[in-house]
Amino acid sequence: MMDTLLHICLGALGLTVLLGLVRLAKGPTVVDRMLAFDLIAVSGVGVMAIVSVLRETAAYFELILVYSLLGFLGTVALTRFLQRNLERRTRERPAGEGGARG
């Protein structure tokens, strides 16, 4: 019974990875792509955890930790890059542009 449930969960996580890949390809914004990458990373961790339980081994736990850390650091790095890019754009904008209209 437990194996059946774990296989169903693997299928659901596989579906989320596929949907994340679609969102990663379509976008339309960088934030959408960033969230899709995060979804794929978290789903990958879930897949590795379930495979570890199915095979009754703890060998995947180090891989899960490294993969989780890389997913987190990738998201943080992209967020900081986008923030600096946005700050640079607002500094370069002349004072008369983008102000309140009225």
N, C-alpha and C positions, 0 to 999 in steps of 0.2 A: 504494500500500500504506500509506504513512504517513498519507495523508488519511483512509483508512478507519479506521485505528487512532485517530486524533484524533477522528473522529466518534463512535466507540464510547465514547471517554473522555468526550465531551460528554454522551452519553446517560447514562452512569453518574453523572456529576456532577449532571445534571438530576434523576436519581432520588434522590440524596442530599439535594438541596434540597427535594424533595417530602416525603421522610421527615422532614427537619428541620422543615418547616412543620407536619406532623402532630404532632410532639413539642412544638412551640411552642404549638400550640392545646390539646393535651390536658394538658400539664403532667406530673404533678400538682403538682410543687413548683416554686418559683422557680429552684432550681438546675437542674432539668431544662430549664426554659425558657431559662436563661442558656447552657447547653451547646448547646441547639438553635440559638440565635442565633449562637453561635460556629461551629457546623457550617455554617450557611447562609453566613456571611461567608467562611469558608475555601473553601467550594465555589464561591462567587461569584468569588473570586480565581482559582481554577483555571479556571473557565469563561472569564474574561477573558483569561487567559494562552493558553489553547488557541485562542480566536478570534483573538488577536494572531498566533499562529503560522500559523493557516490563511490569514489575510489577508496574511501576510508584511509586517507593519508593526509599528513600535515605538511607535505612537501610544497604545496602551493602557497602557504601562508606568507613566506618571504616574498614571493612574486606578487601576491596581493598587496602587501605593504608598499613595495617599490612602485607598482602600477598606480596605486592610490596617490602616492606622493607625487609622481610625475604628472598625473592628471590635475592635482591641486595646483602644483607649481606652474603648469602650463596655463591654467585659467588665470592665476594671479599675474603672471607675466603679461599676458595679453591684455588684461584689464589695465595694468599700469601703462602699457604702451598706448592704449586708446586714450587714457586720461591725459597723458603728456601731449599726445597729438591734438586733442581737443583744446588744451590750454594754449598750445602754440598757435592754433587757429584763432582763438579769441584775442590773443595779444596782437596778431598781425592785422586784425580787422580795424579799419579806420574808425574814429570815434563817431562819425555820423551814420554809419551803417548799422542796421540791426537794432536800432533803438526803438523806443516806444512810439507808436503812431497815435496821432490823436489830434 
